[in-house]
Amino acid sequence: MSQSVERALRILPLLARGPAGLGEVAEELGVHKSTALRLLRTLHEHGFAYRQPDGRHRLGARLFALAAEAVESLDVRTVAHPHLVELNRLTGHTVHLALHQDDEVVYIDKVESRYPVRMYSRIGRPVPLTVAAVAKLLVADLPEAERRALAERIEYPRHTARSTPDAQAFLRELALVREQGWAADLGGHEESVNCLGAPVRGPDGRAVAALSVSAPSVVVSAEGLLELLPLVRRTAETIGREYSGSPHAPHHDEDTP
């Protein structure tokens, strides 16, 4: 990368923190003010920076327009699908990708298992909020007030003896999911089916989707499925990096709105 391009790119994070004067920009780059001014003028010409009436500089409208256009054109399913296929190849199990929409979590992609026993699930179908691993991951990522409000207004059907019984139990499980960074459904929806999932995080660290690996207990035990956790999490992190356009996996710890 040329020195001028590198310096110009370093200006953008500075301006993202707020308007900055020419002296601040020069100090941040470790260059003379004339060099900083030349770089700022180039950014101004292309709409990536704007000079305010008070002489300070801030990010330009063109940068926001490009960011909005990029987000609108980004399809997490397109990014994720090759990785879902590879996860299916490595494990042989059914792989799902899901999104949270309003009060529903919906499958948006599925790669079938290699064995004759198949899961009854399909793309576009909502999943059980209180038991499915992907649902727990996406609901757990909501801000606390939203999590609690959702937990209080949804129903808790008893699919099996292991199903989540009520709102308080659901909130406790969501807290655990947030803490550990993954979720499981061990016979909560169907006695004979286990599921293990991890979140796909976007540029801001929030979960934009969740993926899971599911298998009947006649094929692999719950303990055997849990051994795949590192692989499942690595796959989700890889998808998150590609989706975010970042060399590092997005991460989110804070319980912020």
C-alpha positions as CSV (number, residue, x, y, z in Angstrom):
1,M,0.0,0.0,0.0
2,S,1.3,3.5,-0.9
3,Q,2.2,5.8,2.0
4,S,-0.3,8.4,0.9
5,V,-3.2,5.9,0.7
6,E,-2.3,4.5,4.1
7,R,-2.2,8.0,5.6
8,A,-5.5,8.9,4.1
9,L,-7.1,5.7,5.4
10,R,-5.8,6.5,8.9
11,I,-7.6,9.9,8.8
12,L,-11.0,8.2,8.5
13,P,-11.1,6.5,12.0
14,L,-9.9,9.8,13.5
15,L,-12.8,11.7,12.0
16,A,-15.2,8.9,12.9
17,R,-14.5,9.8,16.6
18,G,-15.7,13.4,15.9
19,P,-14.6,16.6,14.0
20,A,-10.9,17.3,14.1
21,G,-8.8,20.3,13.2
22,L,-5.9,20.2,10.8
23,G,-3.4,20.2,13.7
24,E,-5.0,17.1,15.2
25,V,-4.9,15.3,11.9
26,A,-1.3,16.1,11.3
27,E,-0.4,15.0,14.9
28,E,-2.3,11.7,14.4
29,L,-0.4,11.0,11.2
30,G,2.9,12.3,12.4
31,V,3.3,14.6,9.4
32,H,3.5,18.3,8.6
33,K,0.3,20.3,8.4
34,S,0.8,20.8,4.6
35,T,0.8,17.0,4.1
36,A,-2.3,16.6,6.2
37,L,-4.0,19.3,4.3
38,R,-3.2,17.7,1.0
39,L,-4.7,14.4,2.1
40,L,-7.8,16.1,3.5
41,R,-8.4,17.9,0.3
42,T,-8.3,14.6,-1.6
43,L,-10.8,13.1,0.8
44,H,-13.0,16.3,0.4
45,E,-12.9,16.0,-3.4
46,H,-14.3,12.5,-3.3
47,G,-16.9,13.2,-0.6
48,F,-15.2,11.2,2.2
49,A,-14.5,14.2,4.4
50,Y,-16.2,17.6,4.9
51,R,-14.7,20.9,6.1
52,Q,-17.1,22.6,8.6
53,P,-17.5,26.4,8.9
54,D,-15.4,26.3,12.0
55,G,-12.4,24.8,10.1
56,R,-12.6,21.4,11.5
57,H,-13.1,18.3,9.4
58,R,-15.6,15.4,9.7
59,L,-16.6,12.4,7.7
60,G,-18.4,13.2,4.5
61,A,-21.8,12.1,3.2
62,R,-20.3,9.9,0.4
63,L,-18.8,7.6,3.0
64,F,-22.1,7.1,4.7
65,A,-23.9,6.5,1.4
66,L,-21.3,3.8,0.5
67,A,-21.7,2.1,3.8
68,A,-25.5,2.1,3.6
69,E,-25.3,0.7,0.0
70,A,-22.9,-2.0,1.1
71,V,-25.1,-3.1,4.0
72,E,-28.2,-3.2,1.8
73,S,-26.5,-5.4,-0.8
74,L,-25.0,-7.7,1.8
75,D,-26.7,-11.1,2.0
76,V,-25.6,-13.2,4.9
77,R,-27.0,-16.4,3.3
78,T,-24.8,-15.9,0.2
79,V,-21.7,-15.4,2.4
80,A,-22.6,-18.3,4.7
81,H,-23.7,-21.0,2.2
82,P,-20.3,-22.3,1.2
83,H,-19.3,-22.6,4.8
84,L,-22.5,-24.4,5.7
85,V,-21.8,-26.9,2.9
86,E,-18.2,-27.4,4.2
87,L,-19.5,-27.9,7.8
88,N,-21.9,-30.5,6.5
89,R,-19.1,-32.2,4.6
90,L,-17.0,-32.4,7.7
91,T,-19.7,-33.6,10.0
92,G,-22.3,-35.3,7.9
93,H,-25.0,-33.7,9.9
94,T,-27.8,-31.3,9.0
95,V,-26.7,-27.7,9.0
96,H,-29.1,-24.7,9.4
97,L,-28.8,-20.9,9.1
98,A,-31.5,-18.7,10.8
99,L,-32.4,-15.1,11.2
100,H,-34.5,-13.2,13.8
101,Q,-37.5,-11.4,12.4
102,D,-39.9,-9.7,14.7
103,D,-41.0,-12.4,17.2
104,E,-39.9,-15.2,15.0
105,V,-36.7,-17.0,14.1
106,V,-36.7,-18.4,10.6
107,Y,-34.5,-20.8,8.7
108,I,-33.0,-19.2,5.7
109,D,-30.7,-22.0,4.6
110,K,-30.3,-25.7,5.1
111,V,-27.9,-28.4,4.0
112,E,-29.2,-31.9,4.5
113,S,-27.4,-34.7,6.3
114,R,-25.7,-37.6,4.5
115,Y,-27.6,-40.3,6.4
116,P,-31.2,-41.6,5.6
117,V,-32.8,-40.1,8.8
118,R,-33.8,-36.6,7.9
119,M,-34.9,-33.6,10.0
120,Y,-38.4,-32.2,9.4
121,S,-37.3,-28.6,8.8
122,R,-37.5,-26.3,5.8
123,I,-36.3,-22.9,4.7
124,G,-38.7,-20.1,5.6
125,R,-40.3,-22.0,8.4
126,P,-40.2,-20.5,11.9
127,V,-38.4,-22.5,14.6
128,P,-39.6,-23.0,18.2
129,L,-38.3,-19.9,20.0
130,T,-37.9,-21.4,23.5
131,V,-36.0,-24.6,22.6
132,A,-34.1,-24.3,19.2
133,A,-30.4,-23.5,19.6
134,V,-30.5,-20.9,16.8
135,A,-33.5,-19.1,18.5
136,K,-31.8,-19.0,21.9
137,L,-28.7,-17.5,20.3
138,L,-30.6,-14.7,18.5
139,V,-32.9,-13.9,21.3
140,A,-30.1,-14.0,23.8
141,D,-28.3,-11.3,21.8
142,L,-31.2,-8.8,22.2
143,P,-30.8,-6.0,24.6
144,E,-32.0,-6.9,28.1
145,A,-35.3,-5.0,28.0
146,E,-36.2,-6.6,24.7
147,R,-35.2,-10.1,25.9
148,R,-37.4,-9.7,29.0
149,A,-40.4,-8.3,27.1
150,L,-40.2,-11.1,24.5
151,A,-39.8,-13.8,27.2
152,E,-42.9,-12.5,29.0
153,R,-45.2,-12.4,25.9
154,I,-44.4,-15.7,24.2
155,E,-45.9,-19.1,25.0
156,Y,-43.9,-22.1,26.3
157,P,-45.3,-25.3,24.7
158,R,-44.1,-28.6,26.2
159,H,-42.7,-30.4,23.2
160,T,-40.8,-32.8,25.5
161,A,-40.0,-33.2,29.1
162,R,-36.8,-31.1,28.5
163,S,-38.6,-28.1,26.9
164,T,-38.2,-24.7,28.6
165,P,-41.2,-24.5,31.0
166,D,-41.6,-20.7,31.6
167,A,-40.2,-17.2,31.1
168,Q,-37.9,-17.3,34.2
169,A,-36.3,-20.5,33.0
170,F,-36.0,-19.1,29.5
171,L,-34.3,-15.9,30.8
172,R,-31.8,-18.0,32.9
173,E,-30.9,-20.1,29.8
174,L,-30.5,-17.0,27.7
175,A,-28.1,-15.5,30.3
176,L,-26.1,-18.7,30.1
177,V,-26.1,-18.6,26.3
178,R,-24.8,-15.0,26.4
179,E,-22.1,-15.9,28.8
180,Q,-20.8,-19.0,27.0
181,G,-21.3,-17.8,23.4
182,W,-23.1,-20.9,22.1
183,A,-26.4,-22.8,22.6
184,A,-27.7,-26.3,22.5
185,D,-31.1,-28.1,22.2
186,L,-30.6,-31.5,23.7
187,G,-34.0,-33.1,23.2
188,G,-36.0,-30.0,24.0
189,H,-38.0,-30.0,20.8
190,E,-37.8,-33.7,19.7
191,E,-36.7,-36.3,22.2
192,S,-34.4,-38.0,19.7
193,V,-32.8,-34.9,18.1
194,N,-30.0,-32.8,19.4
195,C,-28.7,-29.5,18.1
196,L,-25.7,-27.3,18.7
197,G,-25.4,-23.7,17.4
198,A,-23.2,-20.5,17.4
199,P,-23.9,-16.9,16.4
200,V,-22.7,-15.2,13.2
201,R,-21.8,-11.7,14.2
202,G,-21.9,-8.5,12.1
203,P,-19.5,-5.5,12.0
204,D,-21.0,-4.1,15.3
205,G,-20.6,-7.5,17.1
206,R,-24.3,-8.2,17.2
207,A,-25.6,-11.5,16.0
208,V,-27.0,-11.1,12.4
209,A,-27.7,-14.8,12.1
210,A,-27.1,-18.1,13.8
211,L,-26.0,-21.5,12.5
212,S,-26.5,-24.9,13.9
213,V,-25.6,-28.6,13.4
214,S,-28.4,-31.1,14.2
215,A,-28.4,-34.9,14.4
216,P,-30.6,-37.7,15.7
217,S,-29.4,-39.4,18.8
218,V,-29.4,-42.7,16.9
219,V,-26.6,-41.3,14.7
220,V,-24.6,-39.4,17.3
221,S,-25.0,-39.0,21.1
222,A,-25.4,-35.6,22.7
223,E,-21.9,-35.8,24.0
224,G,-20.6,-36.7,20.6
225,L,-22.4,-33.7,19.0
226,L,-20.9,-31.4,21.7
227,E,-17.4,-32.4,20.6
228,L,-18.1,-30.5,17.4
229,L,-18.5,-27.2,19.3
230,P,-15.0,-25.8,18.3
231,L,-15.7,-26.6,14.6
232,V,-19.2,-25.0,14.8
233,R,-17.9,-21.9,16.5
234,R,-15.0,-21.5,14.0
235,T,-17.4,-21.8,11.1
236,A,-19.6,-19.1,12.6
237,E,-16.7,-16.8,13.2
238,T,-15.4,-17.3,9.7
239,I,-18.7,-16.4,8.3
240,G,-18.8,-13.3,10.6
241,R,-15.4,-12.2,9.4
242,E,-16.4,-12.5,5.7
243,Y,-19.7,-10.8,6.3
244,S,-18.1,-8.0,8.2
245,G,-15.2,-7.6,5.8
246,S,-12.9,-7.9,8.8
247,P,-9.7,-9.9,9.4
248,H,-10.8,-10.5,13.0
249,A,-13.9,-12.1,14.2
250,P,-16.6,-9.6,15.5
251,H,-17.2,-10.0,19.2
252,H,-19.9,-8.7,21.5
253,D,-19.8,-8.8,25.3
254,E,-21.7,-5.7,26.5
255,D,-25.4,-5.8,27.3
256,T,-26.1,-2.6,25.5
257,P,-29.2,-1.7,23.5
